[in-house]
Structure formats: C-alpha cells, structure tokens
C-alpha cells in the first residue's frame, strides 16, 4: 500500500496539511469526542475491510493487542480528543506552532526510550523549522493574550503534542517488534474510537449527527485520507527514517494549511511568513537528507560560489 520514502513523506505532508481545513466542518453541532470517535471508527472499518480483502493475517497475541491498544489510545484517541478541545480555545495557527514542537519531543523521547543520538543536521533542521514556523505565525504570537482560556488552550496543545510524541514511540516499538502497520492501525483505530465512545458516555455527551453535507464529506475525507492513508504513510515513514525525521512533517503541514487558506480564506503573506517558509524548507533539507547528500549539496554550493566569484572578478574581454 505504501512504497517509496519520498512519496510517503509528501503524501503525509499534503494530506495532514489539508485536514486543518476539513476539521473546521466537524466543529459545532456534534461533540468533539463524538466526532473523533466517528472518524476513527469509520477509518478502522475501512482498514478492516481492506485487510479482509487482501487476506492479511489478523491473529495476534494478547500482548500484541495491548501494544496496539497503547498506540491507538495515544495516536487515535486522547491525542485528538485533547487537540479538538484546544481548537475551541486557540486559533489553528497557534495550535500548529505548538504542535510542531513534537520534533524536539521526538528527539528527546527517542534518546530516552531507544538510546538514539540525533545527528547535528537533525537538531539544526528541527530548530530551523521551529523558528520558521514561529515567523510564519508571528502575527498570532504578537496578539497572544495570556488570559485564562488562552493559557488553558496552550496547556492542552502541549499535552496533545506530548501524547502524540509518546504514540510515536509506541509505534516505533511496534514496528521494531515486526507488527504490521496496516493491521496495527486497524486495531489501534478501533481501540481509540471505542475509548472515545466510553469517554463521551461518561461525560454524558449526546451521540448526534450533523446532516449537513459538509460534515459528512469532511468526516469521510478525515477518515479515509487524514486517518487511513496519512497515518499509514507516516507510521511507515517513521519505521524507515526514525521518529526524529518523520516528525518534521508536523512542521511542514502547517505550511500546506496556509496555502489552502490562501486559496479559500484570503490569507495574506507577510515578509516574515515568506522568510519563515524558507527556513522551514531549509530545515526540511537538513532533516531528510543523508550525510552524503548534504556533503554533495555543500560541495555544489561551494563550486557555484567559487565559480561565480571567479567569473565576476574577471575583467570583461574586449570585443575585437
């Protein structure tokens, strides 16, 4: 289902970048916990049907199911429940800034749980990306009012990011234990949806449904593309290039969200935002490139500058 690393990375960024716009149609009439439960229940059903059609093995031990459940609760349950709650208190741009700190959280958690040492290029790329995101959303940061609701929204966003980072660690562990991505996601999403149903029942939330076409279409998009395809791509990517590098997609997808906002919501680009995007892209090059690729790129840049300087210093030849 998921092939080359570049296509995995690109599909993750583009799909998750577009989900910011789709989530707007989910807020309102239906309780957020219920909407998220609908989303992952539908996504789990789609994956279960896929597994049955492809005749993928579906028998796992109790211990394996417990690890699938841990992944589901973190990535497909509590993470989204908390971030939807934060959405009611903060703008999506500010949440994107806070959520991009998952890059640093993954670096720290990978070192804690898997004893991995991040390379200099990964750390430099992560810091460049975070500074770039800060510049892109500088107007919102300038207008930040640290009132009670705003402070609560920031704390919820940080909590959601921390839960997602721990979910990444569980997913990394599951892939190292040879648990297949598709089946793990299918069961994990089912466990996540069931947990949110229980949470909604305990809270006394009504299981209503918005009959507006926008709600149904966005729900289908979020389940099929935002959950099945994007999480499948991201978690496969995580197993291939590591949690630190894979998490950088979290820095890139807010840029995609801004592109969509430019087309449909009239977002106006500032010089700071343009500089921020440039820094994010530079960070992306550092994060996903190997040492050999970075060395070749630096050598190419040196040759270009040296030749350009040399050519510019030569006196212009007189025409005969």
CORHURA-V391959 format. One record per run of one state. SS is the DSSP state (H for helix, E for strand, L for the rest). FROM is the first residue (numbers start at 0). LEN is the number of residues. Records with the same first field share a line. If there is no record, write none. Layout:
SS = FROM-LEN + FROM-LEN
This chain:
L = 0-4 + 26-5 + 54-7 + 87-4 + 99-2 + 114-5 + 136-1 + 142-5 + 176-4 + 202-10 + 241-1 + 246-2 + 264-6 + 288-2 + 313-7
H = 4-22 + 31-23 + 61-26 + 91-8 + 101-13 + 119-17 + 137-5 + 147-29 + 180-22 + 212-29 + 242-4 + 248-16 + 270-18 + 290-23
